[in-house]
Every structure is written in structure tokens, then in C-alpha cells.
Amino acid sequence: MTAIEQTLNASPRPLTLDLPYATYEPDAIADVIDAVKDYPRWFYGNKWRMLDHILRVIPKGARRIVDLFAGTAVCGNAIKRLTSAAIDSNEISFYGYLRAACLVANNNTFLTGRDLRTLTRRNLRRQSWFWDKYRHILGEKNAAWLDNFSSNIPKLRDPRKRSLAVLIALLCINSHLKFAAINFTPCGDLTGNQNHRLQNADLEADIVAFAQRRLPSLLFDNGQLNEAYREDAVTMISKFRGQVAYVDSPYVCRVNYRDLYAWPENLVLCITGRGDEVRNRFRLNERPSYTRFGRLSSVRMSFHRLFLNSRQIPVVIVSYNTTSRFAISEIETIARTHGRTVMTQYIPYPRPTTIKGRNTRTEEVLLVCLSERRLPKEWL
């Protein structure tokens, strides 16, 4: 019986994990968490509060790590700061992909003063997607300015700077909203009486200030060639040849994660000059094909495919939650079926809800799934 199996047998819910590899010092982890405290986390289900637990199970010797469901990319950004590993980020949503490409894959590309002057210059041939579709939400001044700004983005020669311009605009728009998950009223307004927040904002000043002052603190040059991908997670992991995969898949619940992000996804289309693809401004218009982890009918096969396609990776770390309709024990069984030893940690966590009487407690779960035959000798 291995040390990992002994730990599992001793306690089904260990407070700490007896990992067979070296991990990072608590002080180093605390410094990283402090460095990302102002990271833009406007994204439902982001793992910023879980960073301390996640970073504690990252192997110290890993040379390449993949963040398979990047979301906010806050985990990828923090792991990049902590380790000397190259980081591959993957996210199927365009908004999440931009976050990963600009804030993790990007080491030292910024928007200069000259770039900002180009972006804010008056454009007589500006597009009108924001004006036509969202001026009742953004206000006329902001909608007109965003159309001008987005029409100037193609003038930037560097594609990385073009992506930065798109992302900064999205982050500044969403920073004024109360909720990460956006829904619309029958009249087409943002729920929660949020329209006035955007109408009273000065988005031009916000975007320029973000590019000049906040963006530099979000970037970190780890000296590695980091990559960002927009692929189906199960397909992407089959191509990965690193040592660690961090998996934060959607949970099986009543909410459709993708539909919650119709707002930022459609804003991406408008700001990149593809506003004609927004057929319904209140619904998700672009639906790339991907493996469904958020459906009870397909989640079991999805996890089987994930562990089958990740057999070349020594360490797979799965982040999950007990509110999911798919049991933690099922994931453990699937991982063991594919030859992995599993260590599981449960972390008490407040459940986000505004409904009186509903259970407000849940547990975040980390499953460290090891293929001991493939662990590098220097880790043992």
C-alpha cells in the first residue's frame, strides 16, 4: 500500500494532503496571493479564494502546466508567478480565452502612449455596433466612444496589442456591474437595475487609466514561452506533454455556464468588428462544439475521456464542488479506473445565494490524481 493510499484509508476528508512530491513554501504562496489580490475576477465561479489550497498541491519540479478550463485565468496567472514552469491556458469562451492570452500567455506586451493615442483618435468611418445594440445600456456617449475605439483597434500592428485593447475594454465595462452572471429583463435591460452604473461611467477614462496604470501590475514575465488555446478541453489535453494539468470543469447544476456569458461574448463580437454575428443581443450567438461537463447525461463520459486522454500526464488536479449533481466519488472511481491514485481534500466554503432559507454552505473539493508510474524520480 502506497503512502497516498494509507492517507486515503485513514481519513476520507483529510485536512491536508500527504503528497509524494515537493511543494512550494507557504510564504512564497502568500506572496503570490498578495500579488494577485487586485486581479480582475469578474467571472462566475472563479477560484481566487481557493488559490491558497490550489497552489499548495502544485509540484515544485513541474516544467510545464496546463490550466484546462482557464475561466478568469487567475489560477494560471498565480501559478505562473509561483513556479518556473511554462503555462498553457485553455478556454472555450472567447472572453476567457482573451483573459488567458493577455494575462498569462503574455509576458511583457503593453499598450504604449502612442497605442492609446491611436485607439482614441477620432475615426470618421467608425462602426456602429455598440450604438445600434447596446446604447440603451451603455448610454449614448459610451456607446459612441466604444464604436470609435473598436474601429481603431485594427490600426495596431501587433496582434497581441489588439487583443489587449479588446480585453481592457471588456474588463472596464464589466467592472461597473454588480454580478458576474448577466441576465436581461423582458425590456432588454440588465437585471438588478444595473444600466445606470454603465450610463454614469466614463469608459474612456477607465480604459486609458487601466492600460496605463493597472495592466503593468497584472503581467508577469516568467521567461517562458506560455501559450493560450481555445479548444475543446478533452481534445486539448490529449496534445499536452507537460507534467501537471489543473482541471476546473463546469459543475452539473441548474445553471448553464455558457448562457451566463452571452453578454461578454457578444461584446467581444461587437468590439472585434463582428457585430453582424450578434443575431440576438441577449443570447449566446456563437456556440463552438465542445465536450459537455455541465450536463448530467454526458458528464460521466466526459470525465472518462479526460482521464483517458491525460494518461501521459503524471499529475491531474481536479477542482470540484459538492453542490454538483455529479458525485465526487464518481470522479474518484473514474480516475482510479484509469490507473490513478486519488487524494481528496474537502474545503468548507460559502455558497453564493440570495434566496432566503436556501443552504448557504458547500464544500470545494480538490482531487489530486497521480500516475505514480510516471512521476519523475526526482519528485519522489
C-alpha positions in Angstrom: 0.0 0.0 0.0 1.4 3.4 -1.0 1.7 6.4 1.3 -1.1 8.0 -0.7 -3.5 5.0 -0.2 -2.7 5.0 3.5 -3.7 8.6 3.8 -6.9 7.9 2.0 -7.8 5.0 4.2 -7.0 7.0 7.3 -9.4 9.8 6.6 -11.9 10.3 3.8 -11.7 14.0 4.2 -8.1 14.9 5.1 -7.4 18.5 6.1 -4.0 18.3 4.5 -2.7 16.0 1.7 0.4 13.8 2.2 1.8 14.5 -1.3 4.7 12.4 -2.6 6.4 15.4 -4.2 7.9 18.7 -3.1 5.6 21.7 -3.0 6.1 25.4 -2.5 6.7 27.1 0.8 3.7 28.8 2.4 5.5 32.2 2.4 6.0 32.0 -1.3 2.4 31.1 -1.8 1.3 34.0 0.4 3.4 36.5 -1.7 1.7 35.3 -4.9 -1.8 35.6 -3.5 -0.9 39.1 -2.3 0.4 39.9 -5.8 -2.9 38.9 -7.5 -5.3 40.5 -4.9 -6.3 43.1 -7.4 -6.7 40.7 -10.3 -10.0 41.4 -12.3 -12.1 38.4 -11.1 -15.4 39.4 -12.8 -16.3 35.8 -13.6 -18.8 33.4 -12.0 -17.1 30.5 -10.2 -13.6 32.0 -10.2 -11.1 30.3 -7.9 -9.4 33.3 -6.4 -10.5 32.4 -2.8 -9.2 28.8 -3.4 -5.7 29.9 -4.5 -4.1 29.0 -1.2 -5.3 25.4 -1.5 -4.6 25.0 -5.2 -1.1 26.4 -5.1 -0.2 24.1 -2.2 -0.6 21.0 -4.4 1.4 22.2 -7.4 4.6 20.1 -7.8 7.7 22.1 -7.4 9.5 20.3 -10.2 7.0 20.8 -12.9 8.3 22.3 -16.1 5.0 22.8 -18.0 1.5 23.1 -16.5 -1.9 23.4 -18.3 -4.9 25.3 -16.9 -7.5 23.4 -18.8 -10.6 25.5 -18.1 -9.0 28.8 -17.6 -12.1 31.0 -16.9 -10.8 34.2 -15.3 -7.2 32.9 -15.8 -6.5 33.9 -12.2 -5.2 30.4 -11.4 -2.9 30.5 -14.5 -1.6 33.9 -13.5 -0.9 32.8 -10.0 0.7 29.5 -11.0 2.9 31.5 -13.4 4.1 33.8 -10.7 4.8 30.9 -8.3 6.6 28.4 -10.5 9.3 28.4 -13.1 7.1 26.4 -15.4 5.7 27.4 -18.8 1.9 27.8 -18.6 -0.6 26.6 -21.2 -4.1 28.0 -20.8 -7.2 26.7 -22.5 -10.7 28.3 -22.5 -13.5 27.7 -25.0 -15.2 31.1 -24.4 -13.8 34.0 -26.4 -13.8 36.2 -23.3 -11.9 33.7 -21.2 -9.5 33.0 -24.0 -8.7 36.7 -24.2 -8.0 36.8 -20.5 -5.6 33.8 -20.8 -3.9 35.2 -23.9 -3.4 38.7 -22.4 -2.8 38.0 -18.7 -1.0 34.6 -18.7 0.5 33.8 -22.2 1.6 37.5 -22.5 4.8 38.2 -20.6 5.7 41.9 -21.4 3.5 43.3 -24.1 1.8 46.6 -23.0 -0.2 49.4 -24.7 2.1 52.4 -25.1 1.1 56.0 -25.1 1.3 56.0 -28.8 -1.0 53.0 -29.0 -3.6 54.7 -26.8 -3.5 57.8 -29.0 -4.1 55.6 -32.0 -7.0 53.9 -30.2 -8.7 57.1 -29.0 -8.2 59.1 -32.2 -11.4 60.2 -33.9 -12.5 57.7 -36.6 -14.9 59.1 -39.2 -15.6 55.6 -40.5 -16.3 54.1 -37.1 -18.6 51.1 -36.8 -21.9 51.4 -35.0 -22.4 48.0 -33.3 -22.4 49.4 -29.7 -24.7 52.3 -30.8 -27.1 50.0 -32.5 -27.3 47.2 -30.0 -26.4 48.4 -26.5 -26.7 52.2 -26.2 -29.8 51.8 -24.0 -27.5 50.0 -21.6 -24.2 51.8 -22.0 -25.5 55.3 -22.6 -25.1 57.2 -25.9 -21.7 58.8 -25.0 -20.1 55.5 -24.0 -21.7 53.6 -27.0 -20.4 56.1 -29.5 -16.9 56.2 -27.9 -16.7 52.4 -27.9 -17.6 52.2 -31.5 -14.8 54.7 -32.3 -12.3 52.8 -30.1 -13.1 49.4 -31.6 -12.9 50.8 -35.1 -9.3 51.9 -34.3 -8.1 48.6 -32.9 -7.2 47.1 -36.4 -4.7 50.0 -36.7 -2.5 48.4 -34.1 0.1 46.3 -36.0 0.8 43.8 -33.1 -2.0 41.2 -32.8 -1.1 40.9 -29.1 -1.8 44.6 -28.6 -5.1 44.3 -30.5 -6.1 41.5 -28.1 -5.1 43.7 -25.1 -7.3 46.6 -26.4 -10.3 44.3 -26.7 -9.8 42.8 -23.2 -9.2 46.1 -21.4 -12.4 47.5 -22.9 -14.4 44.4 -21.7 -12.9 44.4 -18.2 -13.6 48.1 -17.8 -17.2 47.7 -18.9 -17.8 44.7 -16.6 -16.1 46.3 -13.6 -19.1 48.6 -13.2 -21.6 45.7 -12.8 -22.6 44.0 -9.5 -23.0 40.5 -10.8 -20.7 38.2 -12.8 -23.6 36.4 -14.3 -25.6 38.7 -16.5 -29.3 38.3 -17.3 -31.7 40.6 -19.1 -35.2 41.8 -18.3 -38.1 41.4 -20.8 -37.4 45.1 -21.7 -33.8 44.3 -22.6 -32.2 46.0 -19.6 -29.6 44.4 -17.3 -31.3 42.8 -14.3 -30.6 44.2 -10.9 -31.1 47.8 -12.1 -27.6 47.9 -13.4 -28.0 50.1 -16.5 -27.4 53.3 -14.6 -24.0 52.0 -13.4 -22.7 51.9 -17.0 -24.6 55.0 -18.2 -22.9 57.1 -15.4 -19.4 55.6 -16.1 -16.7 57.4 -18.1 -15.5 54.3 -20.0 -12.9 56.4 -22.0 -11.2 57.5 -18.8 -11.5 54.0 -17.3 -9.9 52.2 -20.3 -7.0 54.7 -20.6 -6.3 54.5 -16.9 -6.4 50.7 -16.9 -3.9 50.5 -19.8 -1.5 52.9 -18.2 -1.6 52.0 -14.5 -3.3 48.7 -13.8 -2.2 46.5 -16.7 1.5 46.5 -15.8 0.8 45.1 -12.3 -1.2 42.2 -13.8 1.6 41.0 -16.1 4.5 38.8 -15.0 7.4 37.7 -17.2 8.4 34.2 -16.2 10.9 33.9 -19.0 8.9 31.0 -20.6 7.0 30.5 -23.8 3.5 30.4 -22.5 0.6 29.6 -24.7 -3.2 30.2 -24.8 -5.6 27.9 -26.7 -9.3 28.0 -27.5 -10.1 24.3 -27.9 -12.3 21.6 -26.5 -10.7 20.6 -23.2 -10.7 16.9 -23.9 -9.0 17.4 -27.3 -6.5 19.9 -25.9 -5.3 17.7 -23.1 -4.6 14.8 -25.4 -1.9 17.0 -27.1 -0.4 18.3 -23.8 3.0 16.9 -23.0 3.7 18.6 -19.6 3.7 17.3 -16.1 0.6 18.9 -14.5 -3.0 19.5 -15.5 -5.3 21.7 -13.4 -8.9 21.0 -14.2 -11.7 23.3 -13.1 -14.6 21.9 -15.2 -18.2 23.2 -15.0 -20.4 21.6 -12.4 -23.6 19.8 -13.1 -26.2 22.3 -11.8 -29.3 24.1 -13.0 -27.3 26.9 -14.4 -25.9 26.7 -18.0 -22.4 28.3 -17.6 -22.2 29.3 -21.2 -25.5 31.1 -21.4 -24.5 33.2 -18.4 -21.8 34.8 -20.5 -23.9 35.9 -23.5 -23.2 39.5 -22.6 -19.3 39.5 -22.7 -19.2 37.1 -25.6 -21.5 39.4 -27.7 -19.5 42.4 -26.6 -16.4 40.6 -28.0 -18.1 40.2 -31.3 -19.0 43.9 -31.4 -15.6 45.2 -30.4 -13.8 43.0 -32.9 -16.0 44.2 -35.8 -18.2 41.1 -36.0 -21.4 42.7 -34.6 -23.3 41.4 -37.5 -23.0 37.9 -35.9 -25.0 39.1 -32.9 -28.4 37.9 -34.1 -29.8 38.1 -30.6 -28.1 40.6 -28.4 -29.4 39.0 -25.2 -28.5 35.4 -26.0 -25.3 33.5 -26.8 -24.8 33.6 -30.6 -21.5 31.8 -31.0 -21.6 28.1 -29.9 -18.5 26.2 -30.7 -18.6 22.4 -30.3 -17.1 21.2 -27.0 -17.4 18.3 -24.5 -20.2 18.9 -22.0 -19.1 18.6 -18.4 -22.1 20.6 -17.2 -24.8 18.0 -18.2 -25.7 15.0 -16.1 -26.3 13.0 -19.2 -22.7 13.5 -20.5 -20.5 14.3 -17.5 -19.5 10.7 -16.7 -18.3 10.0 -20.3 -16.6 13.5 -20.3 -14.5 12.6 -17.3 -13.7 9.2 -18.7 -12.4 10.8 -21.9 -10.5 13.4 -19.9 -8.6 10.8 -17.9 -8.1 8.6 -20.9 -6.6 11.5 -22.9 -4.4 12.6 -20.0 -2.7 9.3 -19.3 0.6 10.8 -20.3 0.4 13.5 -17.6 1.7 12.5 -14.1 -0.4 14.8 -12.0 -4.0 15.8 -12.8 -5.6 18.2 -10.2 -9.4 18.4 -10.4 -11.3 21.2 -8.7 -14.9 20.5 -8.0 -17.8 21.3 -5.6 -20.3 19.3 -3.5 -23.3 21.2 -4.9 -22.8 19.5 -8.2 -25.3 16.7 -9.0 -22.4 14.6 -10.1 -20.8 13.0 -7.0 -17.2 13.4 -6.0 -17.0 9.6 -5.5 -17.8 9.2 -9.2 -14.8 11.2 -10.3 -12.6 9.3 -7.9 -13.8 6.0 -9.3 -13.2 7.1 -12.9 -9.7 8.3 -12.1 -8.9 5.0 -10.4 -10.3 3.1 -13.3 -7.7 4.9 -15.5 -4.9 3.8 -13.2 -4.6 6.8 -10.9 -4.2 7.1 -7.2 -6.5 9.8 -5.8 -6.2 12.1 -2.8 -9.2 14.2 -1.9 -9.4 17.3 0.1 -12.7 19.0 1.2 -12.7 22.7 2.0 -15.8 24.3 3.6 -17.0 27.2 1.5 -19.9 29.7 1.5 -22.4 29.0 -1.2 -23.5 32.1 -3.2 -27.2 32.5 -3.0 -29.7 35.3 -2.4 -32.7 33.1 -1.7 -33.8 33.0 2.0 -33.8 29.6 3.5 -31.5 28.0 1.0 -28.4 26.2 2.2 -25.6 28.7 2.3 -22.8 26.2 2.9 -21.0 24.0 0.5 -17.6 22.4 0.1 -14.9 23.0 -2.5 -13.1 19.8 -3.4 -9.5 19.2 -4.7 -8.7 15.8 -6.1 -5.0 15.1 -6.8 -4.9 12.2 -9.2 -1.5 10.7 -9.6 0.0 8.3 -12.0 2.8 7.1 -9.8 4.5 5.1 -12.6 5.0 8.4 -14.4 6.1 10.6 -11.6 9.7 11.8 -12.2 12.1 10.2 -9.9 13.3 13.5 -8.6 9.8 14.2 -7.3 9.6 11.1 -5.1 
